[in-house]
Amino acid sequence: MKLTEMLNDPIEEFPVSETIKVIAGKRLAKTGSWLKAILLVETGENKYQLRLYGWQKNKEGQWKVRQKFNISKGYAKNMAEIFQAFGEAKDI
């Protein structure tokens, strides 16, 4: 399965800056004043990153970035193995 097929939510749903080129995204959670998602963004010519975002709605009703973590291809495989083991763990 292609990455863009997995990250299949409408990109308009994500309150990112206009300077960020979002290719695809998937909402992970939306509870109360928080929205969390993973986005595939283009960072340069043929360069991409996955970004985990956490936005929080402020008093004025605007979404503000409160958490952001960039995942490059260089360490994505290690992270995938760790996440897989965590998801399957019966005890830590």
GIVEN-V326849 format. One record per helix or strand. SS is the DSSP state (@ for helix, = for strand). FROM is the first residue (numbers start at 0). TO is the last residue. Records with the same first field share a line. If there is no record, write none. Layout:
BEGIN
SS->FROM-TO + FROM-TO
END
This chain:
BEGIN
@->2-5 + 10-12 + 72-87
=->7-8 + 20-30 + 33-43 + 46-56 + 62-70
END
